[in-house]
């Protein structure tokens, strides 16, 4: 569920005034992550690496209070739940979107992730859920990428976490991850802290 809030009663009051009507209010940060624990957990558990990373994205998000706020149509809203959006390749070769409600229970999130993404791929229809703060993800695992910058559109102001294929090393597997967010939602320092929280979450797998 989402609720309109008075920006002046939040810690985003100054940012709301400064950046709400900026022509390019999106900020992109990139951090190279150590994904050793993630890769090992995927191999040991049989769970998809992409699902595990999406779970980590959601787990880090629920620890970041700014990610519960989002500007929309000139107003500021606070959400009480978070979902992770996944881009799914469908059976026709196209793509669709799939919202997966976040659960701290990784087994439950895994079941929802598999059920929903398989349905989207099979039916070639996107699944959206209302009332959730959506954290978008996009995995382009066909090649290794140094950075991803998403398109800016006023139809989608939600944060996006994006990555390519992870890099295999002798002692460490790494993955550059791009995090794009609206400046009203958070400042650069808070965005950097989110990426640090994401790395800590991965380390705890």
C-alpha positions as CSV (number, residue, x, y, z in Angstrom):
1,X,0.0,0.0,0.0
2,X,1.2,3.6,-0.6
3,X,0.3,6.8,1.1
4,X,0.9,10.4,0.1
5,X,3.2,12.2,2.6
6,X,4.1,15.8,3.1
7,X,7.7,16.2,1.8
8,X,8.4,18.8,4.4
9,X,7.8,16.1,7.1
10,X,10.5,13.8,5.6
11,X,14.2,14.0,5.3
12,X,13.7,14.5,1.5
13,X,12.2,18.0,1.8
14,X,15.2,19.8,0.2
15,X,15.7,17.2,-2.5
16,X,12.0,17.4,-3.3
17,X,12.2,21.1,-4.0
18,X,15.5,20.9,-5.8
19,X,15.0,17.8,-8.1
20,X,11.3,17.1,-8.6
21,X,11.2,19.1,-11.8
22,X,14.7,18.6,-13.0
23,X,14.9,17.5,-16.6
24,X,17.3,14.6,-15.7
25,X,16.9,13.8,-12.0
26,X,18.3,10.2,-12.2
27,X,21.6,9.3,-10.6
28,X,23.6,6.2,-11.5
29,X,26.3,4.7,-9.3
30,X,28.4,1.6,-10.1
31,X,30.2,-0.7,-7.7
32,X,32.2,-3.8,-8.4
33,X,30.9,-6.5,-6.1
34,X,32.6,-9.6,-4.8
35,X,30.0,-12.4,-5.6
36,X,32.0,-15.4,-4.4
37,X,29.4,-16.3,-1.7
38,X,26.6,-15.9,-4.2
39,X,28.1,-18.2,-6.8
40,X,28.9,-20.8,-4.1
41,X,25.4,-20.6,-2.7
42,X,23.9,-21.0,-6.1
43,X,26.0,-24.1,-6.9
44,X,25.3,-25.7,-3.5
45,X,21.6,-25.0,-3.3
46,X,20.7,-25.3,-7.0
47,X,19.0,-21.9,-6.9
48,X,19.4,-19.6,-9.8
49,X,22.1,-17.0,-9.4
50,X,19.9,-14.3,-10.8
51,X,17.1,-15.1,-8.3
52,X,19.6,-15.0,-5.4
53,X,20.9,-11.6,-6.5
54,X,17.3,-10.3,-6.8
55,X,16.7,-11.5,-3.3
56,X,19.8,-9.7,-2.1
57,X,18.6,-6.6,-3.9
58,X,15.3,-6.8,-2.0
59,X,17.0,-7.6,1.3
60,X,19.2,-4.5,1.0
61,X,16.2,-2.4,-0.1
62,X,14.1,-3.1,3.1
63,X,17.1,-1.8,5.1
64,X,17.1,1.5,3.2
65,X,14.4,3.8,4.4
66,X,14.7,6.1,1.4
67,X,13.6,3.3,-0.9
68,X,10.2,3.4,0.6
69,X,9.7,6.9,-0.8
70,X,9.0,7.8,-4.4
71,X,7.9,11.0,-6.2
72,X,4.9,10.6,-8.6
73,X,2.9,13.2,-10.4
74,X,4.3,16.0,-8.4
75,X,3.6,14.3,-5.0
76,X,5.7,12.2,-2.7
77,X,4.4,8.7,-1.6
78,X,5.6,6.3,1.1
79,X,5.1,2.6,0.5
80,X,5.0,-0.1,3.2
81,X,6.0,-3.1,1.1
82,X,8.7,-3.8,-1.5
83,X,8.7,-6.0,-4.7
84,X,11.5,-6.8,-7.1
85,X,10.9,-6.4,-10.8
86,X,12.5,-8.9,-13.2
87,X,12.8,-8.6,-17.0
88,X,11.8,-12.0,-18.5
89,X,12.6,-13.3,-22.0
90,X,9.4,-14.9,-23.3
91,X,8.9,-17.9,-25.5
92,X,8.4,-15.6,-28.5
93,X,11.8,-14.1,-28.1
94,X,10.5,-10.8,-26.7
95,X,10.6,-9.5,-23.1
96,X,8.1,-8.9,-20.4
97,X,8.1,-7.5,-16.9
98,X,7.5,-9.5,-13.8
99,X,6.9,-8.2,-10.2
100,X,7.9,-10.5,-7.4
101,X,6.9,-9.5,-3.9
102,X,9.9,-9.5,-1.6
103,X,10.0,-12.0,1.3
104,X,12.8,-12.3,3.8
105,X,12.1,-16.1,3.5
106,X,14.4,-16.9,0.6
107,X,12.6,-20.2,0.0
108,X,9.3,-18.3,-0.4
109,X,10.9,-15.7,-2.6
110,X,12.4,-18.5,-4.7
111,X,9.0,-20.2,-5.2
112,X,7.3,-16.9,-6.2
113,X,10.2,-16.0,-8.5
114,X,10.1,-19.3,-10.3
115,X,6.3,-19.5,-10.6
116,X,5.9,-15.9,-11.8
117,X,8.8,-15.7,-14.2
118,X,7.8,-19.1,-15.8
119,X,4.2,-17.9,-16.2
120,X,5.4,-14.7,-17.8
121,X,7.7,-16.5,-20.2
122,X,5.0,-19.0,-21.1
123,X,2.1,-16.6,-21.5
124,X,4.1,-13.6,-22.9
125,X,2.2,-11.3,-20.5
126,X,3.7,-9.0,-17.9
127,X,2.7,-9.4,-14.2
128,X,2.4,-6.2,-12.2
129,X,1.4,-5.8,-8.6
130,X,-0.1,-2.6,-7.2
131,X,0.7,-0.9,-3.9
132,X,4.3,-2.1,-3.7
133,X,7.5,0.0,-4.0
134,X,9.1,-1.6,-7.1
135,X,12.8,-2.0,-7.3
136,X,13.6,-2.8,-10.9
137,X,16.4,-5.2,-12.0
138,X,17.8,-6.0,-15.4
139,X,20.4,-8.8,-16.0
140,X,22.2,-8.8,-19.3
141,X,24.3,-11.9,-18.8
142,X,25.2,-12.4,-22.4
143,X,28.5,-10.5,-21.8
144,X,30.5,-8.8,-19.2
145,X,29.6,-5.2,-18.7
146,X,31.4,-2.4,-16.9
147,X,28.4,-0.2,-16.4
148,X,24.7,0.1,-17.3
149,X,22.8,3.4,-17.6
150,X,19.0,2.9,-18.1
151,X,16.8,5.2,-20.1
152,X,15.1,8.0,-18.3
153,X,11.4,8.3,-18.6
154,X,8.8,10.0,-16.5
155,X,6.7,6.8,-16.7
156,X,9.1,4.9,-14.5
157,X,11.0,6.7,-11.8
158,X,11.6,3.7,-9.6
159,X,15.2,2.6,-8.7
160,X,16.9,0.1,-11.0
161,X,19.7,-2.3,-10.2
162,X,21.4,-3.7,-13.3
163,X,24.3,-6.1,-14.1
164,X,25.9,-8.3,-16.8
165,X,27.8,-11.5,-16.7
166,X,30.0,-12.0,-13.6
167,X,33.8,-12.1,-14.1
168,X,35.5,-15.4,-13.1
169,X,38.8,-15.0,-11.3
170,X,41.4,-17.4,-9.7
171,X,40.4,-16.3,-6.2
172,X,37.5,-14.0,-6.6
173,X,34.4,-13.7,-8.8
174,X,33.3,-10.1,-9.4
175,X,30.3,-8.3,-10.8
176,X,30.0,-4.6,-11.6
177,X,26.5,-3.5,-10.5
178,X,24.8,-0.3,-11.6
179,X,22.3,1.4,-9.3
180,X,20.1,4.1,-10.8
181,X,17.7,6.2,-8.6
182,X,15.7,9.4,-8.6
183,X,17.5,12.2,-6.8
184,X,14.3,13.1,-4.9
185,X,14.4,9.6,-3.4
186,X,18.0,9.7,-2.1
187,X,21.3,11.5,-2.4
188,X,24.5,10.0,-3.7
189,X,25.8,9.1,-0.3
190,X,22.6,7.2,0.5
191,X,22.8,5.5,-2.8
192,X,26.4,4.5,-2.1
193,X,25.3,3.1,1.3
194,X,22.7,1.0,-0.4
195,X,25.4,-0.6,-2.6
196,X,27.5,-1.2,0.5
197,X,24.5,-2.9,2.2
198,X,24.0,-5.0,-0.9
199,X,27.6,-6.2,-0.8
200,X,27.2,-7.0,2.9
201,X,24.0,-8.9,2.1
202,X,25.8,-10.9,-0.6
203,X,28.6,-11.7,1.9
204,X,26.2,-13.2,4.3
205,X,24.8,-15.7,1.9
